[in-house]
Every structure is written in structure tokens, then in C-alpha cells.
Amino acid sequence: MAKGLVDLILDDLLDLLFDPNWIGRKGEKLTERELKFARLFGRKGKTLRNLYVPKENGETSEIDVIYITQKGIFVIESKNYSGWIFGDEEGQNWTAMLPNKMKNRFYNPVRQNRTHCKWLANYLDDEIPLISVIVFSERCELKKVTMHSQDIHVIKRNDLFALIFRLWEVLPDKLNEHEIDSLYFKLEKLTHIDSTQKAEHIENINKKYKGEKCAELSLKREDSLVCPRCGGKLLLRTAKKGKNTGKSFYGCANFPQCRYVKPLD
């Protein structure tokens, strides 16, 4: 559903008040809200957020949101970048460019979600249709995003409602109500992991991408060096005046246009 001007302004204000972890979870909750509209209008399904799907090597693959329906499972990767988005389905990295021409690279979300689908299919061990959807914030513009596959969808969050309606008309029914309930029960367990397991997941992500040039992997909870307000880099700075003189903090590279500040933990 379309988002109003007041909501967009509120988003920017909240970005100033909360850290990137909160911003990432807020994006996922807004995506879940769109799915509630779909259910309200007859496209029924069951929603789960933050699934930690086991991999063969003992690690986990985190899925932001899934929507279990009679058509299959919508596997949704949520992104919260601002600016113009450029990317190709098979490229290693995509780019977010701000109005001041500042460019930030992040790992290809199509590849990222392809990995999520792979391990989800492996875990389910069944031929259940998985529909890959990449959902960007309403604050960005998909300026040049090149896709070749018909079964992968890259959209803005306010288009999710329409996408589900469109696919509902063309996709055959694959699951009955009992099968949907069984899948929900099986997958809901993957949302319950302790803090130690979450820390291990983050550590594995950091190891995997250590040394790569794409500093903005946009894995939300795994990456705290992206400004949640404008998508710019967060740089380590030292206060030169005021009551915090000498103290270090993360400041947005787009200062003074963006004045986001994140204290050191």
C-alpha cells in the first residue's frame, strides 16, 4: 500500500533517534505490515521474520521475512537504502548513489536471497515453490536494476501488496491449508535462537566478507557502518570541542548534509 508523506517524514526522524539494528528491524516490520494488507484482501498466508536456517557446515543463513501461502513461500530480503539503486542480477555488488553523488556499494541482494532459498529448500527437503522477492525502502529509487530471471522480483516496499495480487492470479495452487500450517510449525522453530547462536551467525558473516571492498553489505544486524538515515558510510571521528572533546564516535561521511551520529558501544 502507498505510504503517506507523514510516514516518510517520521521514518527520517526515527532514523535520527535509533541505531542501524533498530532501523533494520523496523524495515522488516513494515514489510510484514504490507503482508497483513494482502491477508486482509484475501491473499491469505502465514508470516515469519528472522529465520536462522541451518546450513550443512553447521552455520546458519538468516532470512528476513517469509510468507507461507497456497502458492508457495515468498522469501523476502528487506533493504533500507536511500538514493538511486543500480545493480545487475549476476553482479557481485550493487550501488546506492545519493543526491550528492556519494556512492555506496553493497552485496548483491539477489545473490544473497538465492543463498537463502537454497538452504531453505535444503532444510524443507521438499519441492515447495520458493518465490524470491527483494524489497527496498520507499525512500530509494530503483534507477537501473537489470533482471533476467522471471521468478525473482526486485521492488519497493509499497509495491509488495500489488506484486502478491498479480502473482496470485498467475501462479497455481501448490499447498493446502493443512500443509501451510505444517510448514509454519516447522519453520517457526527457526526463529527461536539464543544470543550465543546469533553471535556465532554474525561472526561467520564477518569472516566470510572480511577483506572484500564492499563495506556496505547491508546485512542489517551484521553491518553497523552504514548510515541508517541516508545510506552513507559511517566514519570513525573524534570530537574536537564541547563536553565530549576527545571522545570517539561514528559520524556520517555526508556531513553536514546528514548529521547522524552513532556513539561507540
Backbone as JSON, one array per atom type, in Angstrom:
{
  "sequence": "MAKGLVDLILDDLLDLLFDPNWIGRKGEKLTERELKFARLFGRKGKTLRNLYVPKENGETSEIDVIYITQKGIFVIESKNYSGWIFGDEEGQNWTAMLPNKMKNRFYNPVRQNRTHCKWLANYLDDEIPLISVIVFSERCELKKVTMHSQDIHVIKRNDLFALIFRLWEVLPDKLNEHEIDSLYFKLEKLTHIDSTQKAEHIENINKKYKGEKCAELSLKREDSLVCPRCGGKLLLRTAKKGKNTGKSFYGCANFPQCRYVKPLD",
  "N": [[0.85, -1.2, 0.0], [0.41, 2.33, -0.6], [2.61, 4.72, 0.86], [2.21, 7.4, 3.12], [3.09, 10.95, 3.17], [3.54, 11.89, 5.75], [4.3, 9.54, 7.07], [6.74, 8.99, 5.79], [8.27, 11.19, 6.56], [8.31, 10.74, 9.29], [9.8, 8.4, 9.32], [12.4, 9.38, 8.7], [12.86, 10.96, 10.97], [12.87, 9.01, 12.98], [15.1, 7.58, 12.21], [17.1, 9.23, 13.09], [17.01, 8.88, 15.78], [17.4, 6.21, 16.49], [19.5, 3.23, 16.37], [21.29, 1.43, 13.66], [20.61, -1.3, 13.86], [18.04, -1.29, 14.97], [16.76, 0.12, 12.93], [16.92, -1.68, 10.8], [15.28, -3.78, 11.71], [12.9, -2.38, 11.9], [12.33, -1.94, 9.2], [11.78, -4.54, 8.38], [9.48, -5.03, 9.87], [7.75, -3.21, 8.71], [7.55, -4.33, 6.2], [6.27, -6.69, 6.89], [3.87, -5.57, 7.63], [2.78, -4.82, 5.17], [2.21, -7.33, 4.19], [0.15, -8.04, 5.86], [-1.9, -6.46, 4.86], [-2.28, -7.78, 2.45], [-3.28, -10.23, 3.34], [-5.64, -9.33, 4.46], [-7.13, -8.71, 2.24], [-7.74, -11.13, 1.13], [-5.58, -12.66, 0.15], [-4.34, -14.94, 1.59], [-2.0, -15.99, 4.1], [0.78, -17.15, 6.11], [3.04, -15.45, 8.21], [6.51, -15.16, 8.95], [9.36, -13.9, 10.67], [12.89, -13.27, 10.58], [14.37, -15.86, 10.34], [16.63, -18.39, 11.14], [18.21, -20.4, 9.22], [19.52, -23.65, 9.12], [22.74, -24.59, 7.79], [24.74, -26.89, 5.85], [27.32, -26.93, 6.85], [27.12, -26.36, 9.5], [26.73, -23.7, 10.07], [24.49, -20.82, 9.85], [21.85, -19.42, 7.81], [20.37, -16.38, 7.51], [17.06, -15.4, 7.09], [15.05, -12.67, 6.26], [12.15, -12.2, 6.07], [9.4, -14.42, 5.62], [6.58, -15.57, 3.71], [4.12, -17.75, 3.91], [2.11, -19.38, 1.73], [-0.73, -20.56, -0.24], [0.3, -20.6, -2.76], [2.94, -21.07, -2.53], [6.12, -20.35, -0.94], [6.93, -17.1, -0.17], [9.99, -15.67, -0.19], [11.57, -13.21, 1.39], [13.83, -10.57, 1.15], [14.8, -7.8, 2.91], [15.62, -4.43, 2.34], [17.05, -1.25, 3.25], [18.03, 1.05, 1.96], [18.67, 4.45, 0.91], [18.39, 6.79, -1.86], [19.54, 6.49, -5.34], [19.34, 3.31, -6.84], [21.45, 0.96, -8.3], [22.03, -1.97, -10.17], [22.8, -5.36, -11.2], [21.47, -8.56, -11.96], [23.37, -10.67, -11.81], [25.68, -9.49, -10.9], [28.43, -8.9, -8.59], [28.3, -6.88, -6.66], [26.01, -4.24, -5.76], [25.0, -0.77, -6.21], [24.32, 2.13, -4.31], [23.45, 5.39, -4.89], [23.66, 8.64, -3.69], [22.01, 11.91, -3.67], [24.13, 13.76, -3.62], [26.03, 12.56, -5.14], [27.53, 10.72, -3.81], [28.65, 7.42, -3.55], [27.75, 4.15, -2.57], [28.6, 0.85, -2.08], [27.03, -2.39, -1.96], [26.48, -5.81, -1.08], [25.19, -7.94, -3.61], [21.78, -8.25, -3.45], [20.14, -10.1, -4.7], [21.74, -12.36, -5.16], [22.23, -12.86, -2.49], [19.67, -13.52, -1.51], [19.21, -15.71, -3.07], [20.92, -17.56, -1.99], [19.69, -17.83, 0.5], [17.28, -19.05, -0.28], [18.28, -21.43, -1.28], [19.25, -22.81, 1.01], [16.96, -22.92, 2.51], [15.32, -24.54, 0.92], [16.84, -26.85, 1.07], [16.59, -27.43, 3.77], [13.84, -27.89, 4.03], [13.52, -30.03, 2.35], [11.8, -30.72, 0.22], [9.75, -30.26, -2.69], [8.78, -27.47, -2.73], [7.46, -24.5, -4.0], [9.54, -21.66, -4.1], [9.51, -18.25, -3.86], [11.4, -15.63, -4.77], [11.86, -12.45, -3.4], [13.0, -9.19, -3.43], [12.93, -6.47, -1.36], [12.98, -3.08, -1.32], [13.36, 0.06, 0.47], [10.82, 2.65, 0.51], [12.05, 5.05, 0.22], [14.03, 5.02, -1.64], [15.08, 4.95, -5.13], [14.68, 2.73, -7.74], [16.81, 2.92, -9.93], [18.35, 1.82, -12.08], [18.04, -1.29, -12.45], [18.82, -4.37, -13.44], [17.28, -7.26, -14.43], [17.1, -10.74, -15.26], [15.88, -13.15, -14.79], [12.63, -14.56, -14.5], [11.47, -15.32, -12.18], [12.36, -13.9, -10.01], [11.98, -11.07, -8.04], [12.38, -7.64, -7.79], [11.58, -4.97, -5.93], [10.0, -1.95, -4.62], [8.96, -1.37, -1.25], [6.3, -0.44, -1.04], [5.14, -1.55, -3.24], [4.77, -4.19, -2.8], [2.32, -5.26, -1.98], [0.79, -5.08, -4.39], [2.33, -6.74, -6.04], [1.98, -9.31, -4.89], [-0.76, -9.63, -5.32], [-0.78, -9.71, -8.12], [0.8, -11.99, -8.74], [-0.73, -13.89, -7.51], [-2.77, -14.34, -9.25], [-1.64, -15.67, -11.39], [-0.01, -17.79, -10.59], [-0.12, -21.29, -9.89], [-2.06, -23.12, -7.44], [-0.35, -24.7, -4.81], [-0.17, -25.61, -2.21], [-2.16, -26.86, 0.44], [-4.42, -25.9, 3.15], [-3.76, -27.39, 5.43], [-1.12, -28.18, 4.86], [0.15, -25.71, 4.79], [-0.1, -24.92, 7.47], [1.47, -26.92, 8.66], [4.01, -26.36, 7.58], [4.43, -23.84, 8.67], [4.58, -24.47, 11.41], [6.9, -26.03, 11.41], [8.87, -24.24, 10.49], [8.68, -22.08, 12.2], [10.1, -22.71, 14.45], [12.68, -22.06, 13.78], [12.97, -19.42, 14.3], [13.61, -19.06, 16.87], [16.34, -18.62, 18.5], [19.2, -18.53, 20.63], [21.19, -15.9, 22.23], [23.87, -16.56, 21.97], [23.98, -18.18, 19.68], [23.15, -16.3, 17.79], [25.3, -14.52, 17.93], [27.33, -16.15, 16.94], [26.42, -16.49, 14.34], [26.69, -13.86, 13.33], [29.46, -13.54, 13.57], [30.36, -15.47, 11.74], [29.4, -14.37, 9.36], [30.91, -11.99, 9.28], [33.5, -13.05, 9.03], [33.3, -14.3, 6.55], [33.04, -12.18, 4.73], [35.22, -10.61, 5.23], [37.84, -8.5, 4.26], [36.84, -7.96, 1.73], [35.97, -5.43, -0.63], [33.45, -4.3, -0.53], [32.07, -2.52, 1.77], [29.56, -1.91, 2.65], [27.56, -4.2, 3.21], [24.99, -4.43, 3.89], [23.6, -6.15, 5.67], [22.07, -5.65, 7.79], [21.77, -6.4, 10.9], [24.32, -7.38, 10.93], [25.99, -5.43, 10.03], [27.17, -2.38, 10.95], [28.16, -0.06, 9.88], [26.93, 1.62, 8.12], [25.12, 4.48, 7.37], [21.96, 4.87, 8.76], [20.21, 6.79, 8.02], [20.78, 8.07, 5.53], [22.2, 6.27, 4.02], [24.9, 6.57, 3.64], [28.49, 6.19, 4.32], [29.62, 5.36, 7.62], [31.96, 7.0, 9.48], [34.85, 6.77, 11.58], [35.3, 9.14, 14.01], [36.65, 11.93, 15.99], [35.61, 13.91, 18.64], [36.12, 17.39, 18.68], [35.45, 19.56, 20.15], [33.36, 20.93, 22.77], [31.42, 19.19, 25.35], [32.09, 16.56, 24.91], [34.68, 16.42, 24.02], [37.52, 14.88, 22.66], [36.47, 12.35, 22.73], [35.62, 9.41, 20.87], [33.53, 8.67, 18.03], [31.03, 7.48, 15.67], [30.46, 9.11, 12.68], [28.43, 10.41, 10.02], [29.57, 10.22, 6.65], [28.54, 12.05, 4.93], [28.22, 14.46, 6.18], [28.02, 18.04, 6.19], [25.41, 17.67, 5.33], [24.07, 15.43, 6.21], [23.57, 14.66, 9.57], [23.82, 12.47, 11.17], [24.77, 10.59, 14.05], [26.54, 8.07, 15.7], [27.22, 6.76, 18.77], [30.2, 5.21, 20.15], [30.06, 1.84, 21.14]],
  "CA": [[0.0, 0.0, 0.0], [1.2, 3.55, -0.68], [2.97, 5.29, 2.16], [1.96, 8.83, 3.13], [4.19, 11.88, 3.42], [3.79, 11.93, 7.19], [5.04, 8.32, 7.41], [8.11, 9.12, 5.29], [8.96, 12.15, 7.43], [8.51, 10.05, 10.55], [10.93, 7.48, 9.12], [13.65, 10.13, 8.81], [13.05, 11.35, 12.36], [13.22, 7.83, 13.75], [16.48, 7.24, 11.86], [18.0, 10.05, 13.9], [16.9, 8.52, 17.19], [17.7, 4.82, 16.76], [20.68, 2.72, 15.69], [21.0, 0.65, 12.45], [19.94, -2.57, 14.17], [16.62, -0.99, 15.1], [16.26, 0.53, 11.62], [16.73, -2.88, 10.01], [14.09, -4.49, 12.2], [11.74, -1.57, 11.54], [12.04, -2.22, 7.8], [11.15, -5.87, 8.29], [8.13, -4.92, 10.41], [6.95, -2.52, 7.7], [7.28, -5.34, 5.17], [5.25, -7.56, 7.46], [2.61, -4.83, 7.6], [2.25, -4.94, 3.81], [1.65, -8.68, 4.06], [-1.13, -8.04, 6.56], [-2.88, -5.93, 3.91], [-2.56, -8.85, 1.48], [-4.18, -11.18, 4.01], [-6.92, -8.66, 4.66], [-7.85, -8.72, 0.97], [-7.97, -12.48, 0.64], [-4.37, -13.39, -0.25], [-4.0, -15.38, 2.93], [-0.76, -16.71, 4.33], [1.36, -17.03, 7.45], [4.28, -14.68, 8.15], [7.56, -15.36, 9.95], [10.51, -13.0, 10.49], [14.2, -13.6, 11.15], [14.59, -17.29, 10.42], [18.02, -18.82, 11.05], [18.11, -21.71, 8.58], [20.82, -24.34, 9.23], [23.48, -24.98, 6.6], [25.41, -28.18, 6.01], [28.57, -26.78, 7.6], [26.83, -26.0, 10.87], [26.41, -22.28, 10.16], [23.1, -20.51, 9.57], [21.53, -18.41, 6.82], [19.24, -15.64, 8.08], [16.04, -14.88, 6.17], [14.34, -11.56, 6.9], [10.71, -12.44, 6.17], [8.78, -15.37, 4.69], [5.13, -15.54, 3.67], [3.75, -19.1, 3.5], [0.79, -19.27, 1.11], [-1.14, -21.67, -1.1], [1.09, -20.51, -3.99], [4.32, -21.38, -2.19], [6.69, -19.49, 0.11], [7.59, -15.88, -0.59], [11.21, -15.48, 0.6], [11.72, -11.76, 1.23], [15.02, -9.89, 1.67], [14.42, -6.4, 3.12], [16.72, -3.46, 2.26], [16.61, 0.07, 3.68], [18.87, 2.1, 1.39], [18.12, 5.63, 0.26], [19.12, 7.18, -3.07], [19.34, 5.71, -6.57], [19.87, 1.95, -6.76], [21.91, 0.39, -9.56], [22.5, -3.33, -9.97], [22.51, -6.4, -12.18], [21.14, -9.82, -11.29], [24.53, -11.53, -11.59], [26.84, -8.74, -10.4], [28.85, -9.17, -7.21], [27.84, -5.79, -5.8], [25.12, -3.2, -6.29], [25.4, 0.57, -5.78], [23.33, 3.15, -3.94], [24.03, 6.72, -5.1], [22.91, 9.71, -3.06], [21.92, 13.12, -4.5], [25.42, 14.45, -3.7], [26.88, 11.67, -5.95], [28.21, 9.75, -2.95], [28.28, 6.06, -3.93], [27.99, 3.11, -1.57], [28.38, -0.49, -2.63], [26.56, -3.42, -1.05], [26.44, -7.13, -1.7], [24.04, -8.2, -4.47], [20.71, -8.89, -2.66], [19.6, -11.24, -5.44], [22.61, -13.47, -4.78], [22.02, -13.1, -1.07], [18.41, -14.24, -1.33], [19.36, -17.01, -3.75], [21.53, -18.43, -0.98], [18.64, -18.1, 1.48], [16.36, -20.02, -0.88], [18.99, -22.71, -1.39], [19.31, -23.51, 2.3], [15.59, -23.18, 2.93], [14.89, -25.72, 0.18], [17.58, -27.98, 1.62], [16.03, -27.73, 5.09], [12.49, -28.43, 3.86], [13.66, -31.31, 1.64], [10.55, -30.94, -0.5], [9.67, -29.39, -3.85], [7.84, -26.38, -2.46], [7.88, -23.31, -4.74], [10.08, -20.54, -3.33], [9.42, -17.05, -4.68], [12.37, -14.67, -4.24], [11.44, -11.05, -3.51], [13.88, -8.21, -2.79], [12.09, -5.32, -1.07], [13.71, -1.87, -0.93], [12.61, 1.12, 1.12], [10.15, 3.62, -0.36], [12.87, 6.25, 0.13], [15.01, 4.89, -2.71], [14.56, 4.81, -6.49], [15.35, 1.66, -8.48], [17.15, 3.69, -11.13], [18.74, 0.89, -13.16], [18.18, -2.63, -11.89], [18.65, -5.28, -14.58], [16.94, -8.63, -14.05], [16.91, -11.64, -16.38], [15.01, -14.25, -14.36], [11.24, -14.18, -14.31], [10.99, -15.75, -10.86], [12.96, -13.06, -8.98], [11.29, -9.79, -8.1], [13.03, -6.55, -7.07], [10.53, -3.95, -5.87], [9.94, -1.13, -3.43], [8.05, -1.97, -0.28], [4.9, -0.09, -1.29], [4.66, -2.33, -4.38], [4.66, -5.6, -2.41], [0.9, -5.61, -2.0], [0.39, -5.28, -5.79], [3.04, -7.91, -6.57], [1.32, -10.52, -4.41], [-2.03, -9.74, -6.03], [-0.53, -10.11, -9.51], [1.27, -13.37, -8.77], [-1.83, -14.75, -7.07], [-3.62, -14.63, -10.4], [-0.95, -16.46, -12.42], [0.64, -18.97, -10.02], [-1.06, -22.34, -9.49], [-2.07, -23.5, -6.03], [0.55, -25.82, -4.53], [-0.29, -26.05, -0.82], [-3.48, -26.71, 1.06], [-4.37, -25.26, 4.45], [-3.03, -28.26, 6.37], [0.31, -28.12, 4.52], [0.61, -24.38, 5.21], [0.04, -24.97, 8.93], [2.61, -27.8, 8.98], [5.23, -25.62, 7.26], [4.58, -22.79, 9.67], [5.02, -25.09, 12.66], [8.28, -26.48, 11.23], [9.77, -23.11, 10.29], [8.61, -21.16, 13.34], [11.16, -23.11, 15.38], [13.93, -21.44, 13.35], [13.02, -18.03, 14.76], [13.97, -19.07, 18.29], [17.73, -18.97, 18.78], [19.69, -17.73, 21.76], [22.15, -14.84, 21.91], [25.13, -17.18, 21.57], [23.83, -18.59, 18.29], [23.13, -15.09, 16.97], [26.68, -14.01, 17.88], [28.07, -17.03, 16.04], [25.98, -16.17, 12.98], [27.31, -12.59, 12.94], [30.89, -13.8, 13.42], [30.56, -16.19, 10.48], [29.2, -13.4, 8.28], [32.07, -11.1, 9.24], [34.64, -13.8, 8.5], [33.09, -14.57, 5.13], [33.2, -11.0, 3.9], [36.39, -9.85, 5.63], [38.8, -8.25, 3.2], [36.2, -7.53, 0.5], [35.87, -3.98, -0.73], [32.09, -3.82, -0.28], [31.91, -2.31, 3.2], [28.13, -1.84, 2.95], [26.92, -5.46, 2.84], [23.57, -4.25, 4.22], [23.03, -7.32, 6.33], [21.39, -5.05, 8.93], [22.35, -6.65, 12.2], [25.72, -7.73, 10.79], [26.75, -4.3, 9.5], [26.8, -1.14, 11.64], [28.95, 1.03, 9.32], [26.12, 2.3, 7.12], [24.22, 5.46, 7.97], [20.58, 4.45, 8.56], [19.39, 7.9, 7.55], [20.98, 8.4, 4.12], [22.91, 5.2, 3.32], [26.33, 6.87, 3.51], [29.42, 5.49, 5.21], [29.88, 5.9, 8.96], [33.4, 7.12, 9.67], [35.28, 6.96, 12.96], [35.73, 10.53, 14.21], [36.93, 12.32, 17.37], [35.05, 15.22, 18.95], [37.17, 18.39, 18.89], [35.0, 20.61, 21.07], [32.17, 20.59, 23.53], [31.59, 18.34, 26.53], [32.6, 15.24, 24.51], [36.0, 16.59, 23.41], [38.45, 13.76, 22.82], [35.77, 11.08, 22.63], [35.41, 8.92, 19.5], [32.16, 8.34, 17.65], [30.84, 7.29, 14.23], [29.7, 10.18, 12.06], [28.13, 10.17, 8.61], [30.5, 10.82, 5.7], [27.85, 13.1, 4.18], [28.12, 15.67, 6.99], [26.95, 18.46, 7.11], [24.07, 17.41, 4.81], [23.49, 14.44, 7.13], [24.22, 14.85, 10.86], [23.65, 11.27, 12.0], [25.91, 10.25, 14.9], [26.4, 6.82, 16.45], [28.27, 6.64, 19.79], [30.88, 3.93, 20.25], [29.48, 0.97, 22.18]],
  "C": [[0.88, 1.25, 0.0], [1.43, 4.12, 0.7], [2.83, 6.8, 2.1], [3.19, 9.64, 3.45], [4.55, 11.91, 4.89], [4.62, 10.72, 7.62], [6.49, 8.43, 6.98], [8.91, 10.09, 6.16], [9.26, 11.51, 8.78], [9.67, 9.07, 10.46], [12.25, 8.21, 9.32], [13.91, 10.55, 10.26], [13.46, 10.17, 13.22], [14.65, 7.39, 13.46], [17.47, 8.02, 12.69], [18.06, 9.56, 15.34], [17.38, 7.11, 17.51], [18.86, 4.33, 15.91], [20.3, 1.83, 14.5], [20.31, -0.68, 12.73], [18.43, -2.36, 14.27], [16.01, -0.64, 13.75], [16.0, -0.7, 10.75], [15.48, -3.63, 10.41], [12.82, -3.71, 11.87], [11.34, -1.83, 10.09], [11.34, -3.55, 7.62], [9.72, -5.82, 8.81], [7.21, -4.2, 9.43], [6.61, -3.46, 6.55], [6.19, -6.29, 5.64], [3.88, -6.88, 7.44], [1.96, -4.91, 6.22], [1.61, -6.31, 3.59], [0.32, -8.8, 4.79], [-2.24, -7.48, 5.67], [-3.26, -7.0, 2.9], [-3.52, -9.88, 2.09], [-5.58, -10.6, 4.14], [-7.78, -8.73, 3.4], [-7.84, -10.1, 0.31], [-6.77, -13.27, 0.18], [-3.71, -13.92, 1.02], [-2.68, -16.14, 2.98], [-0.3, -16.49, 5.76], [2.75, -16.42, 7.34], [5.22, -15.07, 9.28], [8.71, -14.41, 9.63], [11.74, -13.58, 11.16], [14.35, -15.1, 11.42], [16.08, -17.59, 10.26], [18.04, -20.26, 10.54], [19.47, -22.4, 8.64], [21.41, -24.69, 7.87], [24.25, -26.27, 6.89], [26.68, -28.1, 6.84], [28.36, -26.36, 9.05], [26.53, -24.53, 11.09], [24.92, -22.07, 9.87], [22.99, -19.43, 8.49], [20.27, -17.68, 7.29], [18.33, -15.08, 7.0], [15.23, -13.82, 6.9], [12.87, -11.89, 7.15], [10.31, -13.55, 5.2], [7.27, -15.26, 4.82], [4.68, -16.87, 3.08], [2.31, -19.07, 3.0], [0.47, -20.53, 0.3], [-0.34, -21.7, -2.4], [2.53, -20.97, -3.78], [4.8, -20.44, -1.09], [7.38, -18.29, -0.53], [8.78, -15.67, 0.36], [11.66, -14.04, 0.36], [13.0, -11.26, 1.92], [14.7, -8.4, 1.72], [15.66, -5.51, 3.13], [16.21, -2.07, 2.6], [17.49, 1.2, 3.16], [18.05, 3.27, 0.87], [18.91, 5.89, -1.03], [18.74, 6.34, -4.28], [20.03, 4.36, -6.43], [20.22, 1.45, -8.16], [22.39, -1.04, -9.29], [22.07, -4.26, -11.08], [22.32, -7.71, -11.43], [22.37, -10.63, -10.93], [25.75, -10.8, -11.05], [27.17, -9.09, -8.96], [28.27, -8.15, -6.25], [26.85, -4.91, -6.53], [25.57, -1.86, -5.7], [24.19, 1.4, -5.41], [24.01, 4.5, -4.07], [23.1, 7.79, -4.54], [22.88, 10.95, -3.95], [23.24, 13.87, -4.63], [26.48, 13.63, -4.44], [27.72, 10.7, -5.11], [27.7, 8.36, -3.28], [28.66, 5.07, -2.82], [27.65, 1.76, -2.18], [27.87, -1.44, -1.55], [26.41, -4.72, -1.82], [25.11, -7.35, -2.43], [22.93, -8.92, -3.69], [20.06, -10.06, -3.37], [20.41, -12.5, -5.13], [22.37, -13.87, -3.33], [20.75, -13.93, -0.84], [18.42, -15.59, -2.03], [19.96, -18.03, -2.79], [20.5, -18.8, 0.09], [17.7, -19.18, 0.97], [17.0, -21.4, -0.97], [18.93, -23.48, -0.09], [17.92, -23.77, 2.86], [15.05, -24.43, 2.23], [15.56, -26.97, 0.72], [16.98, -28.41, 2.97], [14.65, -28.38, 4.97], [12.51, -29.79, 3.18], [12.37, -31.67, 0.92], [10.49, -29.94, -1.65], [8.56, -28.36, -3.66], [8.32, -25.14, -3.21], [8.36, -22.21, -3.79], [10.15, -19.33, -4.26], [10.32, -15.99, -4.07], [11.91, -13.24, -4.49], [12.44, -10.18, -2.74], [13.07, -6.93, -2.61], [12.97, -4.17, -0.57], [12.77, -0.86, -0.28], [11.94, 2.02, 0.09], [11.01, 4.85, -0.6], [13.92, 6.17, -0.98], [14.29, 4.9, -4.06], [15.36, 3.73, -7.19], [15.68, 2.2, -9.86], [17.48, 2.79, -12.31], [19.05, -0.45, -12.52], [17.83, -3.62, -12.98], [18.43, -6.7, -14.09], [16.7, -9.45, -15.31], [15.94, -12.77, -16.04], [13.6, -13.76, -14.09], [10.73, -14.48, -12.91], [11.63, -14.99, -9.71], [12.39, -11.66, -9.13], [12.0, -8.77, -7.2], [12.08, -5.36, -7.1], [10.77, -3.02, -4.68], [8.83, -1.65, -2.53], [6.58, -1.65, -0.56], [4.33, -0.76, -2.54], [4.46, -3.8, -4.04], [3.22, -6.09, -2.46], [0.44, -5.94, -3.42], [1.05, -6.51, -6.39], [2.34, -9.2, -6.16], [-0.01, -10.71, -5.12], [-1.82, -10.23, -7.46], [-0.11, -11.57, -9.61], [0.17, -14.34, -8.37], [-2.69, -15.2, -8.25], [-2.96, -15.58, -11.39], [-0.29, -17.73, -11.88], [-0.39, -20.01, -9.62], [-0.99, -22.6, -7.99], [-1.2, -24.74, -5.84], [0.36, -26.41, -3.13], [-1.72, -25.88, -0.34], [-3.31, -26.14, 2.48], [-3.58, -26.08, 5.47], [-1.52, -28.2, 6.11], [0.91, -26.78, 4.93], [0.84, -24.36, 6.73], [1.25, -25.8, 9.35], [3.93, -27.1, 8.71], [5.49, -24.53, 8.29], [5.13, -23.35, 10.98], [6.5, -25.51, 12.57], [9.25, -25.31, 11.18], [9.77, -22.13, 11.46], [9.7, -21.46, 14.36], [12.48, -22.41, 15.06], [14.04, -19.97, 13.76], [13.47, -17.93, 16.21], [15.41, -19.56, 18.47], [18.23, -18.05, 19.88], [20.76, -16.74, 21.31], [23.49, -15.4, 21.46], [25.08, -17.59, 20.11], [23.8, -17.38, 17.36], [24.54, -14.51, 16.83], [27.52, -14.85, 16.93], [27.71, -16.75, 14.58], [26.67, -14.9, 12.47], [28.81, -12.78, 12.71], [31.19, -14.5, 12.11], [30.39, -15.28, 9.28], [30.41, -12.5, 8.14], [33.3, -11.79, 8.67], [34.53, -13.99, 6.99], [33.42, -13.38, 4.26], [34.4, -10.14, 4.29], [37.34, -9.7, 4.46], [38.17, -7.82, 1.89], [36.02, -6.01, 0.52], [34.48, -3.46, -0.39], [31.84, -3.7, 1.22], [30.44, -2.3, 3.59], [27.44, -3.11, 2.47], [25.42, -5.41, 3.11], [22.94, -5.53, 4.75], [22.4, -6.9, 7.66], [22.09, -5.3, 10.24], [23.82, -6.97, 12.12], [26.58, -6.54, 10.39], [26.29, -3.01, 10.14], [27.52, 0.06, 11.07], [28.24, 1.73, 8.17], [25.17, 3.24, 7.82], [22.77, 5.05, 7.72], [19.69, 5.55, 8.01], [19.54, 8.12, 6.04], [21.72, 7.32, 3.34], [24.39, 5.45, 3.14], [27.19, 6.06, 4.46], [29.46, 6.16, 6.58], [31.38, 5.84, 9.2], [33.73, 7.34, 11.14], [35.86, 8.36, 13.11], [36.0, 10.78, 15.69], [36.39, 13.73, 17.59], [36.16, 16.2, 19.3], [36.74, 19.52, 19.82], [33.74, 20.16, 21.78], [32.46, 19.63, 24.68], [32.15, 16.96, 26.19], [33.97, 15.32, 23.84], [36.91, 15.4, 23.72], [37.79, 12.4, 22.7], [35.54, 10.71, 21.17], [33.95, 8.56, 19.28], [32.14, 8.06, 16.15], [29.97, 8.42, 13.72], [29.51, 9.91, 10.59], [29.12, 10.91, 7.71], [29.87, 11.96, 4.92], [27.56, 14.35, 5.01], [28.64, 16.86, 6.17], [25.53, 18.21, 6.58], [23.32, 16.41, 5.7], [24.27, 14.51, 8.44], [24.02, 13.64, 11.79], [24.93, 10.96, 12.76], [25.58, 8.96, 15.64], [27.53, 6.74, 17.47], [28.95, 5.28, 19.72], [30.24, 3.13, 21.37], [30.48, 0.78, 23.31]]
}
